[in-house]
């Protein structure tokens, strides 16, 4: 009897174990599904984040490339100006050396007084030619300064030393024009037909001379090769206006974009 009872209980136990195992499998499956979903969601978020990061990297790369090209262009312009400025600096050094030597000679005026008058006349002739051939900024004022020197040269009111000092002073003023930047109002013949138009002038050393109309609709530069005013396109309106603001101290110093005549190669 006992053996038969045990045989009857064995199938029931196996059935119970199977039912229990079947009850546990759906729960485990649900847990695995949830884990897989979390992994997939996390992966999708990383992909989106990677896309956004790549977009930022591409944009920064484009900006960097644009700045690099602009930097190279500015470097080329700086190099051209450096050659031209080097030439001007040598001329200025030569002029200042001449001025120093002449000032030393003034101390011995009693010895060289007879020869200084022809020297001053030659200096005035050279200065007059220089002003006439230079860019036409403040031309009437500069020509009048030379004319006054001619009058004083023949006047008995001034000593030879004073006359020479006045000549050197005008030379010094002309030398300073090469190293300064200014903006002023003037009347110029823009179209070359003899009619004068009031404009705002911009002078950048002796490198560039530009104008801006009163309504800021027209801008132009002095062309040294043709000795005439050349009107610029609308793309230069903003750079010229910004340069004028810098010249009158309304804006901080910055790189300005103005067409200039290419400097001649140093010999």
C-alpha positions in Angstrom: 0.0 0.0 0.0 2.8 2.4 0.9 4.5 1.8 -2.5 1.3 2.5 -4.4 0.8 5.8 -2.4 4.3 7.0 -3.3 3.8 6.2 -7.0 0.6 8.2 -7.0 2.3 11.2 -5.3 5.3 11.4 -7.7 3.3 12.6 -10.8 1.6 15.2 -8.7 4.9 16.6 -7.5 6.3 16.8 -10.9 3.2 18.6 -12.1 3.4 21.1 -9.3 7.1 21.8 -10.0 6.3 22.3 -13.7 3.4 24.7 -12.9 5.7 26.7 -10.6 8.4 26.9 -13.3 5.8 28.1 -15.9 4.6 30.7 -13.5 8.1 32.1 -13.0 9.1 32.4 -16.7 6.8 35.3 -17.7 8.1 37.4 -14.8 11.7 36.8 -15.9 10.8 37.5 -19.5 9.2 40.8 -18.5 12.3 41.8 -16.6 14.6 40.9 -19.5 12.4 42.9 -21.9 12.5 46.0 -19.6 16.3 45.7 -19.4 16.6 45.5 -23.2 14.3 48.5 -23.6 16.4 50.6 -21.2 19.6 49.6 -23.0 18.1 50.6 -26.4 16.8 53.9 -25.0 20.2 54.7 -23.5 21.8 53.9 -26.9 19.3 56.1 -28.8 20.0 59.0 -26.4 23.8 58.6 -26.9 23.3 58.6 -30.7 21.3 61.8 -30.5 23.9 63.4 -28.2 26.6 62.3 -30.6 24.7 63.9 -33.6 24.4 67.2 -31.7 28.0 67.1 -30.8 29.0 66.4 -34.4 26.9 69.4 -35.6 28.7 71.6 -33.1 32.1 70.3 -34.2 31.2 70.9 -37.8 30.0 74.5 -37.1 33.2 75.3 -35.1 35.3 73.8 -37.9 33.6 76.0 -40.5 34.1 79.1 -38.3 37.7 78.3 -37.7 38.4 77.8 -41.4 36.7 81.2 -42.2 38.8 82.9 -39.5 42.0 81.3 -40.8 41.3 82.5 -44.4 40.6 86.0 -43.1 43.8 85.9 -41.0 45.9 84.9 -44.0 44.4 87.7 -46.1 45.1 90.3 -43.3 48.6 88.9 -43.1 49.2 89.5 -46.8 48.0 93.1 -46.4 50.1 93.6 -43.4 53.2 92.3 -45.2 52.6 94.8 -48.1 52.2 97.7 -45.7 55.2 96.5 -43.8 57.3 96.9 -47.0 55.9 100.3 -47.7 56.2 101.5 -44.1 59.8 100.2 -44.1 60.6 102.4 -47.1 58.9 105.4 -45.4 60.8 104.8 -42.1 64.1 104.9 -44.0 63.1 108.1 -45.6 62.0 109.6 -42.2 65.2 108.4 -40.6 67.2 110.1 -43.4 65.2 113.3 -43.0 65.6 113.4 -39.3 69.3 112.7 -39.6 69.5 115.6 -42.0 67.5 117.8 -39.6 69.9 116.9 -36.7 72.9 117.7 -38.9 71.4 121.0 -39.9 70.5 122.0 -36.3 74.1 121.4 -35.4 75.1 123.6 -38.2 73.0 126.4 -36.9 75.2 126.7 -33.9 78.0 127.8 -36.3 75.7 130.2 -38.1 78.3 132.9 -38.1 80.5 130.7 -40.3 77.9 129.3 -42.6 75.4 132.2 -42.7 76.3 133.1 -46.3 75.6 129.6 -47.5 72.5 128.9 -45.5 70.2 131.2 -47.6 70.7 129.2 -50.8 70.3 126.0 -48.8 66.9 127.2 -47.4 65.8 128.2 -50.9 66.6 124.7 -52.2 64.8 123.1 -49.3 61.7 125.3 -50.0 61.8 124.4 -53.7 62.0 120.7 -52.8 59.2 121.0 -50.3 57.0 122.9 -52.7 57.5 120.1 -55.3 56.8 117.5 -52.7 53.5 119.1 -51.7 52.3 119.5 -55.3 53.1 115.8 -56.1 51.8 114.4 -52.8 48.2 113.2 -52.2 45.8 116.2 -52.2 45.0 116.4 -48.5 44.8 119.9 -46.9 46.6 121.0 -50.0 45.7 124.7 -49.8 46.9 125.0 -46.2 50.2 123.2 -47.0 50.8 125.3 -50.1 50.1 128.4 -48.1 52.6 127.3 -45.4 55.3 127.0 -48.1 54.3 130.4 -49.6 54.6 132.0 -46.2 58.1 130.6 -45.9 59.1 132.1 -49.2 57.9 135.5 -47.9 59.8 135.1 -44.6 62.9 134.1 -46.5 63.1 137.5 -48.1 62.1 139.4 -45.0 64.5 141.3 -42.8 62.4 140.8 -39.7 63.8 137.3 -39.0 67.4 136.1 -38.5 68.9 133.3 -40.6 68.5 131.0 -37.6 64.8 131.8 -37.2 64.1 131.4 -40.9 65.8 128.0 -40.8 63.8 127.0 -37.7 60.6 127.8 -39.6 61.7 125.7 -42.6 62.5 122.8 -40.3 59.2 123.1 -38.5 57.3 122.7 -41.8 59.4 119.8 -42.7 58.6 118.2 -39.3 54.9 118.8 -39.9 55.1 117.1 -43.3 57.0 114.2 -41.7 54.3 113.7 -39.1 51.6 113.3 -41.8 53.2 110.0 -42.7 52.5 108.6 -39.2 49.1 109.9 -38.3 45.4 109.3 -39.2 42.7 112.0 -39.3 39.3 112.8 -40.7 38.1 116.3 -41.6 35.5 118.1 -43.8 36.7 119.4 -47.2 35.4 120.2 -50.7 36.8 118.2 -53.6 36.2 117.6 -57.3 34.9 114.1 -57.1 33.8 113.7 -60.8 36.7 115.7 -62.3 34.4 118.2 -63.9 35.5 121.2 -61.8 32.5 121.1 -59.5 33.3 121.0 -55.8 31.4 118.7 -53.4 31.6 118.8 -49.6 32.7 115.5 -48.2 34.2 113.9 -45.1 37.8 113.1 -45.7 39.8 110.2 -44.3 43.6 110.2 -44.4 45.6 107.2 -43.2 49.2 108.4 -43.2 50.3 108.7 -46.8 49.0 105.2 -47.5 45.4 106.0 -48.3 43.2 109.1 -48.8 39.5 108.5 -49.0 36.2 110.5 -48.9 32.7 109.9 -47.8 29.7 111.8 -49.0 27.5 113.7 -46.5 24.7 111.1 -46.8 27.3 108.3 -46.6 26.0 106.9 -49.9 29.2 107.3 -51.8 32.8 106.6 -50.9 36.0 106.8 -52.9 39.8 106.9 -52.8 42.6 108.9 -54.4 44.3 106.9 -57.1 48.0 107.8 -57.2 48.5 106.2 -60.6 45.9 108.4 -62.3 46.0 111.4 -59.9 42.2 111.3 -59.7 39.4 110.2 -57.4 38.1 106.7 -57.9 34.6 105.9 -56.6 34.4 102.6 -54.6 31.6 100.0 -54.5 29.0 99.8 -51.8 31.0 97.1 -50.1 33.4 99.8 -48.8 30.8 102.1 -47.3 30.9 100.4 -43.9 34.8 100.0 -43.7 35.3 103.7 -44.6 32.7 104.8 -42.1 34.3 102.7 -39.4 37.7 104.1 -40.2 36.4 107.6 -39.9 34.9 106.8 -36.5 38.3 105.5 -35.5 40.1 108.6 -36.8 37.8 110.9 -34.7 38.1 108.7 -31.6 34.5 107.5 -31.7 35.6 103.8 -32.0 38.6 101.8 -30.8 41.5 101.1 -33.1 41.0 98.1 -35.3 42.0 96.7 -38.7 40.4 98.7 -41.5 39.7 97.6 -45.1 40.6 100.3 -47.7 42.1 99.8 -51.1 45.6 101.2 -51.5 48.1 101.5 -54.3 50.5 98.6 -54.1 53.9 99.7 -52.8 56.8 99.6 -55.2 59.4 96.8 -54.6 62.3 98.0 -52.5 65.5 98.5 -54.7 
